[in-house]
Amino acid sequence: MWKNSDSDYGNISKCLHWLAALTVFSLFGLGLWMVELDYYDSWYRKGPNLHRSIGVLLMLLMLGRLIWLMFSNKPQPLASHRPWERALATIVQWLMIILIFTIGITGYLITTADGLAVDVFNWFSIPSSGKWISNQEDLAGDLHKYLAYSMVSLALLHAIAAFKHHFIDKDTTLKRMGFYHSINTKRS
């Protein structure tokens, strides 16, 4: 099933969710690694270029995900979920979306402060908006780093909550976002 139903997420939602999660953690790891590179390392320029390109693609993916969220049916929460869990899940989902976009914007401000465009895998470039404030790259860099740590921390808490639902509450919260559940549901 490609579209969401009242009771389950469809494969499009699942693909967007897991692709975004994989990309966020990959970018975080790449970011940690590349800041430790010295000038003479062959990846000194390749790492940041890869990081920026993947970051732009994540922003495009998230735009697609937002459009999908607006126009697709949202599965109903499980009856076992308490009202505060439902509210918290919604807050966390939107906070992660906002964080991803804010991290992307700060990354753009770091990169384009010197007037150069952001090149995305030599496919296209995003023009620079220039330097808006003094020390833009430093301020945006600090914000980028702390927001990235916040995003990964929030994503880990999100995963812990999903595991709590799976192993302690023994409900289908985690299964509804997995592909295995979709295959087994079709066979039933």
Backbone as ProteinMPNN parsed JSONL, in Angstrom:
{"seq_chain_A": "MWKNSDSDYGNISKCLHWLAALTVFSLFGLGLWMVELDYYDSWYRKGPNLHRSIGVLLMLLMLGRLIWLMFSNKPQPLASHRPWERALATIVQWLMIILIFTIGITGYLITTADGLAVDVFNWFSIPSSGKWISNQEDLAGDLHKYLAYSMVSLALLHAIAAFKHHFIDKDTTLKRMGFYHSINTKRS", "coords_chain_A": {"N_chain_A": [[0.85, -1.173, 0.0], [0.704, 2.083, -0.967], [-0.257, 4.593, -0.193], [-1.217, 6.342, 2.842], [-3.407, 4.933, 5.289], [-6.34, 4.962, 7.399], [-5.453, 3.494, 9.513], [-2.783, 2.81, 9.155], [0.575, 3.633, 8.07], [1.523, 4.418, 4.765], [3.702, 3.173, 2.121], [5.007, 5.347, 0.91], [5.102, 7.351, 2.908], [6.61, 5.925, 4.774], [9.024, 5.508, 3.382], [9.883, 8.191, 3.048], [10.174, 8.938, 5.742], [12.173, 7.099, 6.768], [14.287, 7.534, 5.002], [14.848, 10.223, 5.492], [15.616, 10.0, 8.207], [17.898, 8.319, 8.051], [19.516, 9.979, 6.497], [19.81, 12.269, 8.13], [21.279, 11.221, 10.339], [23.529, 10.323, 8.976], [24.556, 12.718, 7.9], [25.164, 13.991, 10.288], [27.182, 12.327, 11.335], [29.072, 12.597, 9.263], [29.551, 15.322, 9.475], [30.742, 15.492, 12.052], [33.066, 14.046, 11.541], [34.311, 15.489, 9.429], [35.028, 17.975, 10.49], [37.272, 17.453, 11.881], [39.263, 17.077, 10.061], [42.431, 17.856, 8.632], [44.104, 20.491, 6.822], [45.674, 19.31, 4.835], [44.582, 16.886, 4.288], [43.057, 14.682, 1.944], [40.316, 14.732, 1.894], [39.597, 17.169, 2.844], [38.327, 19.22, 1.379], [36.504, 17.728, -0.079], [34.831, 16.441, 1.814], [33.249, 18.556, 3.137], [31.959, 19.474, 0.765], [30.47, 17.224, 0.018], [28.874, 16.988, 2.309], [27.404, 19.418, 2.198], [26.027, 19.071, -0.264], [24.468, 16.749, 0.195], [23.01, 17.742, 2.316], [21.462, 19.764, 1.072], [19.909, 18.135, -0.586], [18.526, 16.768, 1.403], [16.968, 18.861, 2.39], [15.298, 19.266, 0.177], [14.029, 16.788, 0.126], [12.666, 16.993, 2.552], [10.932, 19.079, 1.966], [9.327, 17.771, 0.104], [8.305, 15.867, 1.836], [6.809, 17.462, 3.589], [4.849, 18.426, 1.829], [3.639, 15.981, 1.218], [2.669, 15.345, 3.782], [0.731, 17.317, 4.048], [-1.181, 16.641, 2.118], [-1.844, 13.972, 2.405], [-3.594, 11.265, 3.964], [-3.699, 10.967, 7.463], [-2.745, 8.408, 9.617], [-4.802, 7.275, 12.302], [-4.138, 7.825, 15.776], [-3.107, 5.191, 17.991], [-5.502, 3.582, 20.072], [-4.594, 3.008, 22.581], [-2.77, 4.965, 23.184], [-2.029, 7.647, 25.267], [-3.512, 10.926, 25.828], [-1.493, 12.893, 26.311], [0.725, 11.634, 25.198], [0.054, 11.579, 22.509], [-0.06, 14.333, 21.964], [2.593, 15.051, 22.539], [3.957, 13.51, 20.627], [3.162, 14.781, 18.258], [4.232, 17.348, 18.658], [6.989, 16.743, 18.788], [7.402, 15.669, 16.217], [6.934, 17.95, 14.565], [8.83, 19.7, 15.627], [11.211, 18.394, 14.939], [11.078, 18.621, 12.152], [11.19, 21.418, 11.865], [13.721, 21.861, 13.007], [15.386, 20.509, 11.154], [15.075, 22.099, 8.842], [15.999, 24.54, 9.85], [18.64, 23.909, 10.496], [19.563, 23.381, 7.92], [19.298, 25.95, 6.778], [21.113, 27.422, 8.356], [23.437, 26.103, 7.608], [23.561, 26.866, 4.931], [23.98, 29.628, 5.303], [26.523, 29.602, 6.46], [28.104, 28.593, 4.382], [27.694, 30.374, 2.211], [28.507, 32.85, 3.024], [30.87, 33.912, 2.104], [30.259, 34.68, -0.418], [30.177, 32.749, -2.383], [28.421, 30.324, -4.376], [26.315, 27.498, -3.483], [27.228, 24.458, -4.506], [25.673, 21.618, -5.782], [26.479, 18.496, -6.044], [27.494, 19.007, -8.615], [25.221, 19.199, -10.141], [23.4, 21.291, -9.897], [23.392, 24.728, -8.775], [23.059, 26.737, -5.863], [22.545, 30.069, -5.53], [24.553, 32.502, -3.748], [23.485, 34.47, -0.999], [25.003, 36.279, 0.091], [26.917, 38.009, 2.664], [25.289, 38.787, 5.589], [25.579, 39.682, 8.175], [28.271, 40.655, 10.368], [30.799, 38.274, 11.116], [29.233, 36.16, 10.264], [29.614, 33.491, 9.311], [30.782, 32.275, 11.552], [28.879, 32.631, 13.62], [26.607, 31.414, 12.462], [27.73, 28.912, 12.138], [28.157, 28.022, 14.793], [25.489, 27.92, 15.662], [24.507, 26.046, 13.819], [25.911, 23.758, 14.587], [25.003, 23.337, 17.288], [22.262, 23.074, 16.902], [22.261, 20.79, 15.311], [23.219, 18.849, 17.133], [21.065, 18.983, 18.892], [19.011, 18.079, 17.219], [19.77, 15.412, 16.627], [19.757, 14.373, 19.225], [17.042, 14.657, 19.864], [15.959, 12.991, 17.906], [16.991, 10.542, 18.738], [15.662, 10.29, 21.208], [13.088, 10.092, 20.204], [13.295, 7.621, 18.895], [13.779, 5.986, 21.115], [11.336, 6.263, 22.426], [9.69, 5.004, 20.541], [10.689, 2.384, 20.73], [10.014, 1.898, 23.381], [7.223, 1.844, 23.169], [7.037, -0.439, 21.616], [8.379, -2.588, 23.02], [7.671, -2.375, 25.768], [4.993, -1.326, 26.047], [3.926, -2.925, 24.153], [2.551, -2.363, 21.755], [1.556, -1.447, 18.372], [2.968, 0.736, 17.42], [5.701, 1.114, 16.517], [5.816, -0.859, 14.557], [3.999, 0.089, 12.676], [5.428, 1.941, 11.228], [7.224, 0.456, 9.884], [8.455, -1.556, 7.139], [8.153, -4.283, 7.072], [5.855, -4.809, 8.493], [3.894, -3.873, 6.726], [4.069, -5.759, 4.654], [3.374, -8.122, 5.985], [0.792, -7.425, 6.797], [-0.574, -7.324, 4.373], [-0.574, -10.013, 3.706], [-2.18, -11.116, 5.605]], "CA_chain_A": [[0.0, 0.0, 0.0], [1.542, 3.269, -1.129], [-0.839, 5.725, 0.539], [-1.607, 6.115, 4.227], [-4.808, 4.614, 5.563], [-6.708, 5.44, 8.737], [-4.805, 2.686, 10.541], [-1.388, 2.477, 8.878], [1.339, 4.488, 7.169], [1.818, 3.811, 3.48], [5.119, 3.059, 1.777], [5.596, 6.669, 0.623], [5.423, 7.956, 4.211], [7.694, 5.158, 5.383], [10.271, 5.823, 2.651], [10.287, 9.556, 3.397], [10.592, 8.928, 7.143], [13.433, 6.393, 6.976], [15.323, 8.198, 4.218], [15.22, 11.424, 6.257], [16.343, 9.573, 9.412], [19.224, 7.863, 7.625], [20.275, 11.144, 6.019], [20.152, 13.113, 9.286], [22.367, 10.604, 11.098], [24.712, 10.308, 8.106], [25.101, 14.076, 7.869], [25.74, 14.264, 11.602], [28.463, 11.616, 11.381], [29.976, 13.241, 8.313], [29.921, 16.617, 10.057], [31.709, 15.254, 13.129], [34.317, 13.579, 10.942], [34.98, 16.458, 8.557], [35.616, 19.097, 11.234], [38.56, 17.005, 12.408], [40.228, 16.949, 8.964], [43.372, 18.964, 8.503], [44.173, 21.108, 5.492], [46.385, 18.46, 3.878], [43.813, 15.663, 4.047], [42.415, 14.716, 0.624], [38.886, 14.954, 2.084], [39.394, 18.484, 3.452], [37.333, 19.926, 0.565], [35.475, 16.768, -0.519], [33.89, 16.198, 2.912], [32.248, 19.622, 3.201], [31.15, 19.503, -0.463], [29.521, 16.126, 0.129], [27.96, 17.367, 3.388], [26.492, 20.454, 1.682], [25.178, 18.509, -1.312], [23.483, 15.877, 0.825], [22.145, 18.621, 3.107], [20.482, 20.379, 0.161], [18.973, 17.081, -0.983], [17.653, 16.54, 2.56], [15.979, 19.953, 2.412], [14.319, 18.983, -0.88], [13.261, 15.649, 0.623], [11.758, 17.475, 3.597], [9.85, 19.819, 1.291], [8.437, 16.728, -0.403], [7.627, 15.257, 2.98], [5.798, 18.412, 4.048], [3.749, 18.38, 0.855], [2.964, 14.7, 1.436], [1.931, 15.463, 5.044], [-0.444, 18.183, 3.849], [-2.178, 16.081, 1.219], [-2.12, 12.554, 2.634], [-4.361, 10.887, 5.136], [-2.836, 10.624, 8.6], [-3.312, 7.318, 10.419], [-5.284, 7.631, 13.632], [-3.298, 7.289, 16.86], [-3.621, 3.974, 18.611], [-6.405, 3.855, 21.195], [-3.836, 2.873, 23.835], [-1.941, 6.151, 23.415], [-2.62, 8.662, 26.144], [-3.567, 12.247, 25.179], [-0.196, 13.587, 26.38], [1.62, 10.977, 24.244], [-0.353, 12.059, 21.187], [0.378, 15.727, 21.846], [4.055, 15.064, 22.507], [4.377, 12.973, 19.33], [2.953, 15.839, 17.26], [5.219, 18.405, 18.929], [8.311, 16.237, 18.41], [7.451, 15.581, 14.75], [7.085, 19.292, 13.985], [10.105, 20.248, 16.083], [12.273, 17.808, 14.116], [10.977, 19.234, 10.823], [11.704, 22.793, 11.998], [15.165, 21.767, 13.227], [16.059, 20.148, 9.902], [15.098, 23.278, 7.975], [16.865, 25.563, 10.46], [20.018, 23.442, 10.314], [19.87, 23.61, 6.508], [19.46, 27.39, 6.547], [22.385, 27.857, 8.952], [24.492, 25.572, 6.744], [23.607, 27.762, 3.771], [24.588, 30.898, 5.723], [27.956, 29.354, 6.649], [28.735, 28.368, 3.081], [27.566, 31.474, 1.246], [28.948, 34.124, 3.6], [31.982, 34.431, 1.303], [29.755, 35.066, -1.732], [30.154, 31.619, -3.321], [27.192, 29.534, -4.442], [26.369, 26.118, -2.992], [27.167, 23.523, -5.628], [25.08, 20.35, -5.351], [26.954, 17.386, -6.87], [27.64, 19.51, -9.993], [23.933, 19.115, -10.823], [22.862, 22.65, -9.894], [23.969, 25.571, -7.728], [22.169, 27.675, -5.177], [23.34, 31.299, -5.425], [24.805, 33.079, -2.436], [22.77, 35.702, -0.645], [26.026, 37.168, 0.639], [27.086, 38.125, 4.116], [24.275, 39.685, 6.132], [26.085, 40.238, 9.427], [29.679, 40.323, 10.576], [31.004, 36.954, 11.738], [28.097, 35.305, 9.897], [29.973, 32.079, 9.244], [31.031, 31.777, 12.901], [27.603, 32.56, 14.339], [25.796, 30.366, 11.835], [28.406, 27.645, 12.408], [27.828, 27.609, 16.163], [24.074, 27.563, 15.675], [24.405, 24.817, 13.03], [26.419, 22.657, 15.415], [24.135, 23.07, 18.435], [20.987, 22.576, 16.383], [22.486, 19.406, 14.865], [23.23, 18.029, 18.342], [19.682, 18.943, 19.383], [18.233, 17.243, 16.312], [20.135, 14.014, 16.834], [19.257, 14.007, 20.558], [15.591, 14.515, 19.758], [15.698, 11.793, 17.103], [17.267, 9.39, 19.604], [14.534, 10.19, 22.143], [11.979, 9.61, 19.372], [13.522, 6.186, 18.708], [13.587, 5.345, 22.419], [9.884, 6.223, 22.65], [9.147, 3.954, 19.67], [11.059, 1.101, 21.341], [9.189, 1.77, 24.592], [5.904, 1.384, 22.717], [7.156, -1.793, 21.07], [8.802, -3.6, 23.984], [7.011, -2.266, 27.07], [3.542, -1.234, 25.843], [3.596, -4.009, 23.212], [1.591, -1.923, 20.752], [2.064, -1.498, 16.991], [3.51, 2.036, 17.017], [6.925, 0.933, 15.729], [5.502, -1.69, 13.397], [3.272, 0.865, 11.66], [6.379, 2.69, 10.402], [8.147, -0.508, 9.283], [8.021, -2.173, 5.888], [7.801, -5.674, 7.342], [4.452, -4.777, 8.918], [3.083, -3.72, 5.508], [4.087, -7.034, 3.928], [2.575, -9.085, 6.766], [-0.59, -6.981, 6.796], [-1.143, -7.719, 3.095], [-0.729, -11.476, 3.692], [-3.219, -11.503, 6.564]], "C_chain_A": [[0.899, 1.242, 0.0], [1.043, 4.448, -0.309], [-1.143, 5.326, 1.976], [-3.076, 5.719, 4.285], [-5.139, 5.19, 6.939], [-5.949, 4.702, 9.837], [-3.308, 2.468, 10.337], [-0.736, 3.52, 7.966], [1.607, 3.723, 5.881], [3.312, 3.841, 3.192], [5.766, 4.398, 1.445], [5.993, 7.342, 1.93], [6.6, 7.252, 4.866], [9.029, 5.452, 4.707], [10.782, 7.209, 3.022], [10.827, 9.619, 4.823], [11.987, 8.313, 7.306], [14.577, 6.999, 6.176], [15.788, 9.474, 4.931], [16.033, 11.039, 7.488], [17.763, 9.141, 9.073], [20.099, 9.041, 7.204], [20.701, 12.036, 7.171], [21.334, 12.515, 10.049], [23.656, 10.525, 10.273], [25.366, 11.678, 8.046], [25.757, 14.435, 9.197], [27.113, 13.597, 11.731], [29.496, 12.241, 10.463], [30.454, 14.58, 8.861], [30.946, 16.47, 11.169], [33.079, 14.877, 12.569], [35.039, 14.709, 10.214], [35.576, 17.639, 9.317], [36.96, 18.732, 11.845], [39.639, 16.89, 11.325], [41.194, 18.119, 8.965], [43.487, 19.365, 7.036], [44.78, 20.175, 4.445], [45.672, 17.128, 3.612], [43.094, 15.78, 2.707], [40.911, 14.973, 0.728], [38.574, 16.335, 2.663], [38.346, 19.31, 2.694], [36.187, 18.997, 0.145], [34.413, 16.557, 0.558], [32.832, 17.279, 3.025], [31.375, 19.715, 1.943], [30.081, 18.414, -0.434], [28.444, 16.456, 1.167], [26.929, 18.386, 2.9], [25.521, 19.875, 0.662], [24.089, 17.616, -0.72], [22.507, 16.701, 1.661], [21.08, 19.293, 2.251], [19.455, 19.339, -0.281], [18.029, 16.725, 0.169], [16.586, 17.623, 2.645], [14.9, 19.719, 1.357], [13.426, 17.803, -0.477], [12.24, 16.111, 1.66], [10.64, 18.333, 3.02], [8.831, 18.833, 0.731], [7.645, 16.08, 0.721], [6.537, 16.171, 3.532], [4.588, 18.425, 3.12], [2.948, 17.095, 1.049], [2.131, 14.746, 2.723], [0.65, 16.274, 4.865], [-1.548, 17.491, 3.071], [-2.503, 14.608, 1.453], [-2.926, 12.375, 3.912], [-3.383, 10.558, 6.261], [-3.488, 9.501, 9.395], [-3.716, 7.812, 11.805], [-4.327, 7.092, 14.691], [-3.931, 6.015, 17.422], [-4.466, 4.351, 19.832], [-5.666, 3.798, 22.531], [-2.968, 4.096, 24.143], [-2.701, 7.169, 24.263], [-2.635, 10.012, 25.429], [-2.225, 12.981, 25.197], [0.816, 12.964, 25.425], [1.314, 11.444, 22.825], [0.144, 13.482, 20.956], [1.89, 15.812, 21.721], [4.586, 14.545, 21.17], [4.242, 14.026, 18.233], [3.985, 16.951, 17.429], [6.601, 17.969, 18.46], [8.444, 16.159, 16.888], [7.688, 16.962, 14.131], [8.39, 19.948, 14.409], [11.264, 19.691, 15.256], [12.252, 18.398, 12.704], [11.561, 20.64, 10.859], [13.218, 22.771, 12.185], [15.903, 21.44, 11.932], [16.148, 21.36, 8.978], [16.027, 24.36, 8.538], [18.337, 25.181, 10.327], [20.447, 23.673, 8.868], [20.115, 25.08, 6.202], [20.777, 27.881, 7.139], [23.567, 27.329, 8.144], [24.67, 26.441, 5.502], [24.306, 29.072, 4.141], [26.085, 30.762, 5.989], [28.655, 29.369, 5.293], [28.76, 29.608, 2.21], [28.016, 32.825, 1.79], [30.087, 34.744, 2.801], [31.565, 34.785, -0.12], [29.698, 33.94, -2.75], [28.83, 30.875, -3.247], [27.405, 28.165, -3.807], [26.187, 25.219, -4.207], [26.676, 22.177, -5.109], [25.44, 19.273, -6.359], [27.166, 17.771, -8.341], [26.358, 19.381, -10.815], [23.316, 20.497, -10.968], [23.541, 23.413, -8.757], [22.886, 26.461, -7.135], [22.986, 28.944, -4.956], [23.481, 31.788, -3.983], [23.919, 34.298, -2.22], [23.732, 36.69, -0.003], [26.059, 37.159, 2.153], [26.096, 39.165, 4.619], [24.745, 40.387, 7.4], [27.565, 39.894, 9.555], [29.769, 39.023, 11.369], [29.875, 35.977, 11.417], [28.461, 33.832, 9.915], [30.233, 31.486, 10.625], [29.726, 31.612, 13.687], [26.708, 31.461, 13.78], [26.404, 28.988, 12.097], [28.106, 27.126, 13.798], [26.377, 27.15, 16.251], [23.847, 26.23, 14.951], [24.811, 23.61, 13.883], [25.451, 22.326, 16.55], [22.757, 22.566, 18.004], [21.121, 21.125, 15.913], [22.528, 18.458, 16.064], [21.82, 17.896, 18.919], [18.83, 18.013, 18.54], [18.515, 15.766, 16.551], [19.657, 13.536, 18.21], [17.756, 13.774, 20.53], [15.217, 13.259, 18.962], [15.96, 10.528, 17.92], [16.153, 9.192, 20.638], [13.291, 9.658, 21.433], [12.098, 8.095, 19.181], [13.306, 5.425, 20.017], [12.094, 5.228, 22.732], [9.239, 5.136, 21.792], [9.462, 2.569, 20.232], [10.27, 0.846, 22.625], [7.804, 1.261, 24.214], [5.961, -0.073, 22.265], [7.397, -2.843, 22.154], [8.066, -3.549, 25.325], [5.49, -2.245, 26.904], [3.019, -2.353, 24.947], [2.471, -3.614, 22.243], [2.26, -1.883, 19.381], [2.651, -0.175, 16.499], [4.723, 1.88, 16.103], [6.64, 0.143, 14.455], [4.798, -0.895, 12.296], [4.208, 1.661, 10.763], [7.396, 1.758, 9.747], [7.568, -1.135, 8.033], [7.585, -3.614, 6.096], [6.326, -5.784, 7.72], [3.526, -4.681, 7.707], [2.977, -5.038, 4.759], [3.216, -8.045, 4.659], [1.109, -8.703, 6.796], [-1.28, -7.411, 5.507], [-1.427, -9.222, 3.056], [-1.863, -11.923, 4.604], [-4.594, -11.408, 5.964]], "O_chain_A": [[1.748, 1.408, 0.876], [1.845, 5.221, 0.215], [-1.305, 4.148, 2.292], [-3.878, 6.119, 3.441], [-4.297, 5.834, 7.564], [-5.812, 5.206, 10.951], [-2.628, 1.992, 11.246], [-1.414, 4.198, 7.194], [1.885, 2.524, 5.907], [4.087, 4.455, 3.925], [6.962, 4.571, 1.676], [7.107, 7.852, 2.047], [7.478, 7.894, 5.441], [10.046, 5.624, 5.379], [11.972, 7.387, 3.281], [11.831, 10.285, 5.078], [12.873, 8.922, 7.905], [15.722, 6.98, 6.628], [16.983, 9.767, 4.967], [17.038, 11.685, 7.786], [18.717, 9.551, 9.733], [21.287, 9.084, 7.522], [21.836, 12.513, 7.194], [22.287, 13.226, 10.369], [24.752, 10.648, 10.821], [26.588, 11.791, 8.13], [26.789, 15.106, 9.223], [28.078, 14.217, 12.177], [30.658, 12.397, 10.838], [31.626, 14.93, 8.725], [31.912, 17.23, 11.229], [34.113, 15.33, 13.059], [36.25, 14.87, 10.367], [36.535, 18.249, 8.843], [37.705, 19.61, 12.28], [40.801, 16.634, 11.638], [40.808, 19.248, 9.267], [43.024, 18.659, 6.14], [44.417, 20.258, 3.271], [46.129, 16.335, 2.788], [42.579, 16.845, 2.366], [40.292, 15.391, -0.251], [37.414, 16.639, 2.944], [37.561, 20.025, 3.316], [35.04, 19.43, 0.029], [33.223, 16.499, 0.249], [31.639, 16.974, 3.012], [30.182, 20.004, 2.042], [28.933, 18.647, -0.812], [27.256, 16.232, 0.934], [25.733, 18.241, 3.153], [24.324, 20.157, 0.715], [22.922, 17.721, -1.097], [21.315, 16.395, 1.708], [19.922, 19.384, 2.659], [18.262, 19.634, -0.343], [16.86, 16.414, -0.063], [15.427, 17.332, 2.941], [13.719, 19.947, 1.616], [12.217, 17.822, -0.71], [11.09, 15.673, 1.647], [9.52, 18.317, 3.531], [7.624, 19.032, 0.865], [6.459, 15.783, 0.571], [5.46, 15.701, 3.901], [3.445, 18.434, 3.576], [1.717, 17.122, 1.045], [1.009, 14.24, 2.749], [-0.384, 15.959, 5.454], [-2.728, 17.725, 3.33], [-3.358, 14.053, 0.763], [-2.926, 13.223, 4.804], [-2.349, 9.934, 6.023], [-4.644, 9.616, 9.804], [-3.049, 8.661, 12.396], [-3.763, 6.012, 14.518], [-5.141, 5.809, 17.329], [-4.17, 5.32, 20.53], [-6.06, 4.456, 23.494], [-2.481, 4.235, 25.265], [-3.858, 7.495, 23.996], [-1.845, 10.222, 24.509], [-1.857, 13.619, 24.212], [1.673, 13.668, 24.891], [2.228, 11.676, 22.034], [0.694, 13.8, 19.902], [2.409, 16.56, 20.892], [5.558, 15.083, 20.639], [5.116, 14.145, 17.375], [4.546, 17.436, 16.446], [7.306, 18.737, 17.807], [9.475, 16.538, 16.332], [8.552, 17.115, 13.267], [8.994, 20.68, 13.626], [12.192, 20.424, 14.911], [13.31, 18.646, 12.125], [12.339, 21.012, 9.982], [13.925, 23.58, 11.584], [16.941, 22.038, 11.647], [17.201, 21.611, 8.392], [16.752, 25.015, 7.789], [19.183, 26.039, 10.074], [21.57, 24.111, 8.617], [21.033, 25.418, 5.454], [21.485, 28.665, 6.508], [24.58, 28.013, 8.004], [25.793, 26.714, 5.078], [25.132, 29.57, 3.376], [26.837, 31.711, 5.766], [29.654, 30.059, 5.091], [29.756, 29.865, 1.535], [27.919, 33.836, 1.095], [30.26, 35.963, 2.813], [32.407, 35.15, -0.941], [29.223, 34.143, -3.867], [28.198, 30.805, -2.192], [28.541, 27.729, -3.619], [25.138, 25.218, -4.85], [27.195, 21.657, -4.121], [24.796, 19.144, -7.4], [27.025, 16.921, -9.22], [26.399, 19.446, -12.044], [22.776, 20.84, -12.019], [24.18, 22.819, -7.889], [21.942, 26.873, -7.809], [24.009, 28.908, -4.271], [22.639, 31.517, -3.128], [23.643, 35.055, -3.151], [23.345, 37.788, 0.395], [25.338, 36.416, 2.819], [26.071, 40.294, 4.128], [24.368, 41.527, 7.672], [28.05, 38.954, 8.925], [28.905, 38.725, 12.193], [29.592, 35.071, 12.202], [27.723, 33.011, 10.46], [29.937, 30.313, 10.853], [29.501, 30.589, 14.333], [26.126, 30.676, 14.529], [25.677, 28.008, 12.259], [27.832, 25.94, 13.979], [26.079, 26.114, 16.846], [23.082, 25.387, 15.421], [24.135, 22.581, 13.892], [25.115, 21.16, 16.754], [22.162, 21.724, 18.676], [20.204, 20.324, 16.094], [21.936, 17.38, 16.018], [21.431, 16.822, 19.38], [18.022, 17.249, 19.069], [17.588, 14.964, 16.663], [19.197, 12.401, 18.338], [17.26, 12.806, 21.106], [14.27, 12.555, 19.312], [15.223, 9.55, 17.801], [15.75, 8.061, 20.911], [12.534, 8.869, 21.999], [11.107, 7.375, 19.295], [12.717, 4.344, 20.02], [11.645, 4.203, 23.245], [8.346, 4.427, 22.255], [8.609, 1.681, 20.215], [9.904, -0.292, 22.918], [7.271, 0.356, 24.857], [5.032, -0.842, 22.51], [6.707, -3.861, 22.205], [7.863, -4.59, 25.951], [4.78, -3.033, 27.528], [1.835, -2.688, 24.974], [1.573, -4.403, 21.951], [3.427, -2.256, 19.256], [2.816, 0.018, 15.295], [4.756, 2.465, 15.02], [7.178, 0.458, 13.394], [4.983, -1.179, 11.113], [3.829, 2.024, 9.65], [8.341, 2.231, 9.116], [6.351, -1.237, 7.879], [6.73, -4.112, 5.364], [5.638, -6.725, 7.323], [2.486, -5.338, 7.67], [1.9, -5.392, 4.278], [2.415, -8.744, 4.039], [0.252, -9.587, 6.818], [-2.442, -7.818, 5.534], [-2.405, -9.655, 2.446], [-2.443, -12.989, 4.399], [-5.583, -11.699, 6.638]]}, "name": "protein", "num_of_chains": 1, "seq": "MWKNSDSDYGNISKCLHWLAALTVFSLFGLGLWMVELDYYDSWYRKGPNLHRSIGVLLMLLMLGRLIWLMFSNKPQPLASHRPWERALATIVQWLMIILIFTIGITGYLITTADGLAVDVFNWFSIPSSGKWISNQEDLAGDLHKYLAYSMVSLALLHAIAAFKHHFIDKDTTLKRMGFYHSINTKRS"}
